[in-house]
């Protein structure tokens, strides 16, 4: 993961979790009982989250 601030990480996870909750297809296999936030965190850790940070 690139050097993201804790604020950028929170914003990315929140935005991706919102996309997932509105029906966007997850890029990883979803485990039973896993929330959209958990999936977004795992996608960010794996480096496959489809969002770009512009500074």
PADRENLUM-505629 format. One line per 3 residues: number of its first residue (from 1); for each residue x, y, z of N, C-alpha, C, O. Coordinates in pm, 1 decimal, always signed. Each point is the difference from the previous one (the first is absolute). Layout:
<nodes>
NUM = X:Y:Z:X:Y:Z:X:Y:Z:X:Y:Z | ...
</nodes>
This chain:
<nodes>
1 = +84.4:-116.4:+0.0:-84.4:+116.4:+0.0:+89.3:+123.3:+0.0:+99.7:+6.1:+72.0 | -136.6:+91.1:-153.2:+76.0:+125.3:-4.9:-14.2:+72.0:+133.6:-83.8:-36.4:+82.5 | +163.9:+135.7:-62.7:-4.2:+70.9:+127.9:-123.5:+89.9:+5.2:+4.8:+116.7:-38.9
4 = -112.5:-171.8:+86.4:-125.0:+73.4:+14.1:-14.9:+44.6:+144.6:+40.7:-70.7:+92.2 | -99.0:+187.8:-72.9:-25.7:+45.2:+136.5:-120.9:-75.6:+55.1:-75.4:-61.8:-75.2 | +58.1:+67.4:+205.4:-113.7:-70.1:+60.3:-132.1:+58.9:-49.0:-101.7:-69.3:-2.6
7 = +102.8:+196.6:-36.3:-121.0:+63.7:-51.4:-32.2:-49.4:-141.0:-116.6:-21.6:-33.2 | +218.5:+3.9:-48.5:-20.1:-53.1:-134.9:-48.3:-144.6:+6.8:-88.0:-39.9:-76.2 | +145.0:-37.6:+166.3:-41.8:-139.8:+16.3:-146.6:-6.2:+40.1:-76.6:-78.6:-55.7
10 = +37.3:+161.3:+152.3:-139.1:+1.2:+45.4:-94.3:+40.7:-112.2:-107.8:-57.5:-14.8 | +148.1:+156.3:-64.1:-83.6:+47.9:-110.4:-15.4:-106.4:-108.0:-109.4:-19.4:-52.9 | +217.8:-49.3:+20.2:-3.7:-103.7:-103.1:-85.4:-117.5:+45.8:-83.2:-49.6:-75.9
13 = +102.9:+5.4:+198.0:-78.6:-112.7:+51.3:-148.3:+37.0:+5.1:-85.4:-81.0:-36.1 | +55.1:+201.6:+80.4:-139.0:+44.4:+6.3:-65.1:+7.8:-136.9:-114.0:-42.8:-17.9 | +186.9:+97.8:-79.0:-54.7:+12.7:-135.3:-22.0:-137.4:-62.7:-103.5:-23.8:-62.4
16 = +199.5:-66.0:+78.5:-13.9:-134.1:-57.9:-110.4:-79.7:+70.0:-74.2:-73.2:-65.6 | +62.7:+86.7:+197.2:-106.6:-69.8:+72.8:-137.4:+49.2:-45.9:-94.1:-78.6:-10.7 | +83.0:+208.1:-16.3:-126.1:+54.4:-50.5:-31.8:-59.3:-137.2:-114.3:-37.1:-26.9
19 = +215.3:+28.3:-59.7:-20.5:-61.4:-131.6:-48.4:-143.8:+15.3:-93.6:-41.9:-68.1 | +157.0:-33.4:+157.2:-37.3:-140.5:+20.6:-141.8:-11.5:+54.5:-75.4:-88.1:-41.4 | +38.6:+176.3:+133.8:-134.1:-7.1:+58.1:-108.0:+35.9:-100.9:-115.4:-39.8:+15.6
22 = +152.3:+115.2:-119.6:-95.2:+33.3:-106.8:+2.7:-100.3:-114.3:-63.7:+22.2:-102.9 | +136.9:-132.9:+119.3:-7.7:-107.2:-97.3:+118.7:-16.3:-93.3:-6.4:-80.8:-92.6 | +114.7:+154.8:+113.7:+119.0:-18.3:-83.7:+56.5:-139.9:+25.4:-2.8:-47.8:+113.4
25 = +53.6:-17.5:-216.5:+53.4:-134.9:+20.5:+129.7:+3.1:+80.1:+89.5:+79.0:-30.0 | -78.7:-163.8:+131.2:+124.8:-5.9:+76.6:+110.8:-62.4:-83.4:-25.5:-87.2:-83.0 | +148.5:+132.3:+105.2:+114.8:-49.2:-75.5:+68.3:-117.1:+69.6:+92.5:-59.9:-54.9
28 = -137.4:+27.6:+174.1:+48.8:-115.7:+74.6:-119.5:-86.1:+38.7:-114.2:+45.9:-3.3 | +140.4:-168.3:+39.2:-107.7:-86.6:+45.8:-48.6:+47.8:+136.2:+79.9:+22.3:+90.9 | -210.5:-6.8:-77.3:-59.4:+47.7:+124.2:-25.6:-118.5:+91.5:-62.1:-98.6:-39.6
31 = +110.7:+109.6:+162.1:-20.8:-105.0:+99.8:-137.9:+17.9:+63.1:-49.2:+112.6:+8.2 | -13.5:-220.1:+36.1:-132.7:+11.9:+62.6:+5.0:+91.7:+122.2:+88.4:-12.9:+84.8 | -182.8:+104.3:-76.9:-9.9:+90.9:+112.7:+94.3:+119.1:-5.0:+7.5:+76.8:+95.8
34 = +64.5:-60.4:-206.3:+96.9:+109.0:-12.7:-71.1:+127.0:-47.4:-81.3:-4.8:-92.4 | +112.0:+118.0:+155.6:-63.5:+126.8:-36.5:+70.2:+63.0:-120.0:+108.4:-42.4:-40.2 | -172.4:+143.5:-15.4:+58.1:+72.1:-113.9:+130.4:+68.0:+41.1:+92.9:+9.4:-80.3
37 = -85.5:+37.4:+203.0:+122.4:+65.0:+48.9:+114.2:-100.9:+7.2:+113.2:+31.8:-36.5 | -142.0:-152.5:+83.0:+103.2:-103.5:+7.1:+51.1:-36.3:-139.7:+120.2:-18.3:-19.5 | -210.8:+8.1:-76.6:+39.6:-31.7:-137.9:+85.6:+113.1:-55.7:+101.8:-25.4:-64.4
40 = -142.1:+150.4:+88.6:+75.5:+115.8:-49.0:+139.4:+2.9:+61.4:+96.6:+30.9:-69.8 | -83.8:-61.9:+197.8:+131.2:-4.9:+65.6:+88.6:-106.4:-63.7:+117.8:+23.9:-26.3 | -175.7:-142.5:+1.6:+78.8:-107.1:-61.2:+41.8:+36.0:-142.3:+111.1:-32.6:-41.7
43 = -199.2:+99.8:-33.7:+35.3:+43.0:-135.0:+113.6:+102.1:+3.2:+90.3:-4.9:-83.5 | -94.6:+96.2:+178.4:+106.4:+100.1:+11.8:+132.8:-66.3:+37.0:+104.0:+34.0:-56.3 | -107.2:-127.4:+149.4:+121.9:-71.1:+40.9:+58.6:-80.6:-115.5:+121.9:-12.3:-12.2
46 = -209.7:-42.8:-73.0:+45.8:-79.0:-114.1:+47.9:+89.0:-114.5:+64.2:-48.1:-93.4 | -94.9:+176.9:+100.3:+44.1:+92.2:-104.6:-81.8:-6.1:-126.9:+47.9:+40.3:-105.9 | -170.8:-89.8:+114.0:-82.1:-14.1:-120.8:-121.1:+92.2:+1.5:-90.3:-14.3:-82.4
49 = +88.1:+106.8:+174.1:-114.8:+89.8:+10.0:+0.6:+95.4:-120.9:+104.2:+57.5:-31.4 | -217.1:-40.0:-35.9:-1.4:+78.4:-123.6:-19.6:+150.4:+20.4:-82.1:+61.7:-67.9 | +156.6:-3.4:+160.2:-9.7:+142.9:+25.9:+138.2:+62.8:-7.3:+100.4:-65.1:+28.8
52 = -95.7:+192.3:-67.6:+124.7:+71.9:-13.9:-2.4:+121.6:+91.1:-100.8:+70.0:+8.7 | +212.6:-45.1:+59.5:+11.2:+116.7:+87.3:+76.6:+109.2:-74.1:+113.7:-20.0:-42.9 | -177.8:+134.9:+28.9:+66.5:+115.3:-61.2:+32.6:+99.2:+111.0:-86.1:+34.6:+80.9
55 = +209.2:+10.3:-77.7:+39.7:+96.0:+104.5:+22.4:+134.8:-59.6:+34.0:+94.2:+71.5
</nodes>
